[in-house]
Amino acid sequence: MDVEDAHNYLTDTCTVSELESFLVLGGEPMLFPSRTFPIIDRARELNIPRIEMLTNGVWGKSRRRAQELASGLKRSGLNDLGISVDAFHVQFIPLEYPRNAALASVRAGIEQVTWNVAVIESLNGKNKYDRKTARMLKSLKPVGIETHVHRVIPVGRAALNLRQYIKKESLNGPCMGDPILENALTHPECITIEPSGEANICWSLTIGNAKEKPLKQIIQEYNWRENATIRTLVEEGPMGLVKNVRGSGFRFQEDRYLNKCHLCIEIRKTIDLCTITPESAKA
């Protein structure tokens, strides 16, 4: 994301809301420290209490460089760092890298440093991925930091490659909100801004574009009842979207979807939800 855009979004939001936290994530934000640092600087200048970053720890390849970067993050104002470590990340990033990043961050004095861990079932799961993740965390125990665990969302490669391990759930019922952040669709307390400017309140669920309309205006004008897609999700769930787009060419195959989130994300990628009008959502 462009630094100027990020500064504008932060400043804009702080004019209409007293932000409790700000999170930088990617992609991998530490591939571009020259952008990440000034964005965190701005969050500190705006007196946002909790300034977070989620990283895969790739910047821990060199211990010396890791210490330089961790100290820079601390000076910029970062006080909460989540480092992703699990059987999925280690396929691409040697475990030594996030270990070095974590140790450097603790030494730099970053207040909260945790492992961010994705599992299919739990750390006690019997599948090969969860067992491998548990072994990895055991080897990382000497680092001395806490672990934050969340379940894999069945979308994209996860839905394709992990299907046999993920328990199928009912597709019926309304949506409560984001499964990880627990962001309620009726009164969202957080918003994600993509580099494109899209403002999302759940996985690719857009309520406006901050490059086209001021972010503060998007926030102030949000009303879930006036967005046909979100209203359908709140009142009926993703099966309501299926009902409303019948005849559009979309072929619904119930056995294909693992849970409501999977169906919701996939159906919104497949069809043009602009064809769902408030009138059809009420019908």
WOMO-V259949 format. One record per backbone hydrogen bond with DSSP energy under -0.5 kcal/mol. CO is the residue of the C=O (numbers start at 1). NH is the residue of the N-H. If there is no record, write none. Layout:
BEGIN
co=CO nh=NH
co=CO nh=NH
END
This chain:
BEGIN
co=2 nh=6
co=3 nh=7
co=4 nh=8
co=5 nh=9
co=6 nh=10
co=7 nh=11
co=8 nh=12
co=9 nh=13
co=10 nh=14
co=11 nh=15
co=12 nh=15
co=13 nh=16
co=13 nh=17
co=17 nh=19
co=19 nh=49
co=20 nh=50
co=22 nh=52
co=23 nh=25
co=24 nh=54
co=27 nh=26
co=27 nh=29
co=28 nh=31
co=29 nh=32
co=30 nh=33
co=32 nh=35
co=32 nh=36
co=33 nh=37
co=35 nh=39
co=36 nh=40
co=37 nh=41
co=38 nh=42
co=39 nh=43
co=40 nh=44
co=41 nh=45
co=42 nh=46
co=43 nh=48
co=44 nh=47
co=47 nh=49
co=49 nh=51
co=50 nh=22
co=50 nh=52
co=51 nh=79
co=51 nh=80
co=52 nh=24
co=53 nh=82
co=54 nh=29
co=55 nh=84
co=57 nh=60
co=58 nh=61
co=61 nh=63
co=62 nh=66
co=63 nh=67
co=64 nh=68
co=65 nh=69
co=66 nh=70
co=67 nh=71
co=68 nh=72
co=69 nh=73
co=70 nh=74
co=71 nh=75
co=72 nh=76
co=73 nh=77
co=73 nh=78
co=79 nh=112
co=80 nh=53
co=81 nh=114
co=82 nh=55
co=82 nh=84
co=83 nh=116
co=86 nh=90
co=88 nh=91
co=89 nh=92
co=89 nh=93
co=94 nh=97
co=94 nh=98
co=95 nh=99
co=96 nh=100
co=97 nh=101
co=98 nh=102
co=99 nh=103
co=100 nh=104
co=101 nh=105
co=102 nh=106
co=103 nh=107
co=104 nh=108
co=105 nh=109
co=105 nh=110
co=106 nh=109
co=111 nh=113
co=112 nh=81
co=113 nh=146
co=114 nh=83
co=115 nh=117
co=115 nh=148
co=116 nh=85
co=117 nh=150
co=119 nh=152
co=122 nh=125
co=127 nh=131
co=128 nh=132
co=129 nh=133
co=130 nh=134
co=131 nh=135
co=132 nh=136
co=133 nh=137
co=134 nh=138
co=135 nh=139
co=136 nh=140
co=138 nh=141
co=140 nh=143
co=141 nh=144
co=146 nh=115
co=147 nh=149
co=148 nh=117
co=150 nh=119
co=152 nh=154
co=153 nh=155
co=155 nh=158
co=156 nh=160
co=157 nh=161
co=158 nh=162
co=162 nh=165
co=162 nh=166
co=163 nh=166
co=165 nh=167
co=170 nh=260
co=171 nh=239
co=176 nh=185
co=178 nh=182
co=182 nh=184
co=183 nh=178
co=192 nh=194
co=192 nh=200
co=194 nh=197
co=197 nh=210
co=198 nh=194
co=198 nh=200
co=199 nh=207
co=199 nh=208
co=200 nh=192
co=202 nh=204
co=202 nh=205
co=204 nh=206
co=205 nh=201
co=205 nh=202
co=208 nh=199
co=209 nh=212
co=209 nh=213
co=214 nh=217
co=214 nh=218
co=215 nh=219
co=216 nh=220
co=217 nh=221
co=218 nh=222
co=219 nh=222
co=223 nh=226
co=223 nh=227
co=224 nh=227
co=226 nh=228
co=227 nh=231
co=228 nh=232
co=229 nh=233
co=230 nh=234
co=231 nh=235
co=232 nh=236
co=232 nh=237
co=233 nh=175
co=236 nh=173
co=237 nh=240
co=237 nh=241
co=238 nh=242
co=239 nh=243
co=240 nh=244
co=241 nh=245
co=243 nh=246
co=245 nh=248
co=245 nh=250
co=250 nh=252
co=251 nh=253
co=252 nh=254
co=253 nh=256
co=254 nh=257
co=258 nh=169
co=259 nh=263
co=260 nh=264
co=261 nh=265
co=262 nh=266
co=263 nh=267
co=264 nh=268
co=265 nh=269
co=266 nh=270
co=267 nh=271
co=271 nh=273
co=272 nh=275
co=273 nh=276
co=275 nh=277
co=277 nh=281
co=278 nh=282
co=279 nh=283
END
